[in-house]
């Protein structure tokens, strides 16, 4: 349902899945993803932390959703830790580099923002913003999404 833009249905299904098996990390992580795309970043962050506790050896994408939730809440300093850990595990991880770039931009740290874009280009020289726009097409808050991509274009991505 999330991929169809049915945020409320995806959240309800995720909440049912977590209620049926509250210790299943991936159920909680998938619910966190639905929360973050459904404009409930505080719920996303709390739920992702629960998933991370349930599975201490969690996939790197858990960190990305946690960092993105912090970004959406305006907690820009809190974006750094999960994204940097994700990049230690997976250097060149596109999502992390982009989220770090926009969070640095939001804090007025333009040199750091441009450094993330340079790192992205180093790892992915043919990267096109269009591919990432498709990935975030399921975001409920279209205005917030537009602002996110506006910043990335200001930083020189096409």
C-alpha positions as CSV (number, residue, x, y, z in Angstrom):
1,X,0.0,0.0,0.0
2,X,2.8,2.4,0.7
3,X,4.1,2.2,-2.9
4,X,0.6,3.0,-4.0
5,X,0.5,6.1,-1.9
6,X,-2.0,4.7,0.6
7,X,-0.1,5.9,3.7
8,X,-2.8,5.3,6.2
9,X,-3.5,1.8,5.0
10,X,0.2,1.0,5.0
11,X,0.5,2.3,8.5
12,X,-2.5,0.4,9.7
13,X,-1.1,-2.9,8.2
14,X,2.3,-2.2,9.7
15,X,0.8,-1.6,13.1
16,X,-1.2,-4.9,12.9
17,X,2.0,-6.7,11.9
18,X,3.9,-5.3,14.9
19,X,1.0,-6.1,17.2
20,X,1.0,-9.7,16.0
21,X,4.7,-10.1,16.5
22,X,6.1,-7.2,18.5
23,X,9.7,-8.6,18.6
24,X,10.0,-8.9,14.8
25,X,12.6,-6.3,13.8
26,X,11.7,-6.1,10.2
27,X,8.0,-5.6,10.9
28,X,8.9,-2.6,13.1
29,X,11.4,-1.3,10.5
30,X,8.8,-1.5,7.7
31,X,6.3,0.3,9.9
32,X,8.9,3.0,10.6
33,X,9.4,3.4,6.8
34,X,5.6,3.8,6.4
35,X,5.6,6.3,9.2
36,X,8.4,8.4,7.7
37,X,6.8,8.4,4.3
38,X,3.4,9.1,5.8
39,X,4.6,12.3,7.5
40,X,4.9,10.8,11.0
41,X,8.7,11.1,11.6
42,X,8.6,11.1,15.4
43,X,6.7,7.7,15.3
44,X,9.2,6.6,12.6
45,X,12.2,7.4,14.8
46,X,10.8,5.7,17.9
47,X,9.7,2.6,15.9
48,X,13.1,2.3,14.2
49,X,14.9,2.5,17.5
50,X,12.7,-0.4,18.7
51,X,13.6,-2.4,15.5
52,X,17.3,-1.7,16.1
53,X,17.0,-3.0,19.7
54,X,15.1,-6.1,18.6
55,X,17.9,-6.9,16.1
56,X,21.3,-5.5,17.2
57,X,22.8,-6.6,13.9
58,X,20.3,-4.7,11.7
59,X,20.6,-3.8,8.0
60,X,22.1,-0.4,7.1
61,X,18.8,0.9,5.7
62,X,17.5,1.1,9.2
63,X,20.0,3.8,9.9
64,X,18.9,5.7,6.8
65,X,15.2,5.7,7.8
66,X,16.2,6.9,11.3
67,X,18.3,9.7,10.0
68,X,15.6,10.8,7.5
69,X,13.1,10.9,10.3
70,X,15.4,13.2,12.3
71,X,15.7,15.4,9.2
72,X,12.0,15.6,8.8
73,X,11.6,16.6,12.4
74,X,14.1,19.4,11.9
75,X,16.6,17.7,14.2
76,X,19.5,18.2,11.8
77,X,22.3,17.5,14.2
78,X,20.8,14.1,14.9
79,X,21.0,13.2,11.3
80,X,24.8,12.9,11.3
81,X,25.3,9.9,13.6
82,X,23.0,7.3,11.9
83,X,24.0,8.5,8.4
84,X,27.7,8.4,9.2
85,X,27.4,4.9,10.7
86,X,25.6,3.8,7.6
87,X,28.3,5.3,5.4
88,X,31.0,3.4,7.4
89,X,29.1,0.2,6.7
90,X,28.3,1.1,3.1
91,X,30.6,3.8,1.6
92,X,28.9,5.7,-1.1
93,X,25.3,4.9,0.1
94,X,23.3,7.4,-2.0
95,X,20.5,8.0,0.4
96,X,22.9,8.8,3.2
97,X,25.0,11.2,1.2
98,X,21.9,13.1,0.0
99,X,20.3,13.3,3.5
100,X,23.6,14.5,4.9
101,X,23.9,17.1,2.2
102,X,20.4,18.6,2.9
103,X,20.9,18.4,6.6
104,X,24.2,20.3,6.3
105,X,22.5,22.8,4.1
106,X,19.7,23.3,6.6
107,X,22.4,24.2,9.2
108,X,24.2,26.6,6.9
109,X,27.2,24.2,6.6
110,X,27.5,24.7,2.8
111,X,31.1,23.4,2.5
112,X,30.0,20.1,4.3
113,X,26.9,19.9,2.0
114,X,29.0,20.3,-1.1
115,X,31.5,17.7,0.2
116,X,28.7,15.2,0.5
117,X,27.7,15.9,-3.1
118,X,31.3,15.5,-4.2
119,X,31.5,12.2,-2.4
120,X,28.3,11.1,-4.2
121,X,29.8,12.0,-7.5
122,X,33.0,10.2,-6.7
123,X,31.1,7.0,-6.0
124,X,28.4,7.4,-8.6
125,X,29.6,9.6,-11.4
126,X,26.5,9.0,-13.5
127,X,24.0,9.6,-10.7
128,X,20.8,11.4,-11.8
129,X,18.5,13.0,-9.3
130,X,15.5,11.6,-11.2
131,X,16.2,8.1,-9.9
132,X,16.1,9.3,-6.3
133,X,12.9,11.4,-7.0
134,X,11.2,8.1,-8.0
135,X,12.3,6.5,-4.7
136,X,10.8,9.3,-2.7
137,X,7.7,9.6,-4.8
138,X,5.7,7.9,-2.1
139,X,6.3,10.8,0.4
140,X,2.9,12.1,1.6
141,X,4.2,15.6,2.2
142,X,4.8,16.8,-1.3
143,X,5.8,20.3,-0.3
144,X,8.5,19.0,2.0
145,X,9.7,16.6,-0.8
146,X,9.8,19.5,-3.3
147,X,11.9,21.5,-0.8
148,X,14.3,18.6,-0.3
149,X,14.9,18.3,-4.1
150,X,15.2,22.1,-4.5
151,X,18.1,22.1,-2.1
152,X,19.8,19.2,-3.9
153,X,19.4,21.1,-7.2
154,X,20.9,24.2,-5.6
155,X,23.9,22.0,-4.6
156,X,24.4,21.2,-8.3
157,X,22.6,17.9,-8.8
158,X,20.5,17.3,-11.9
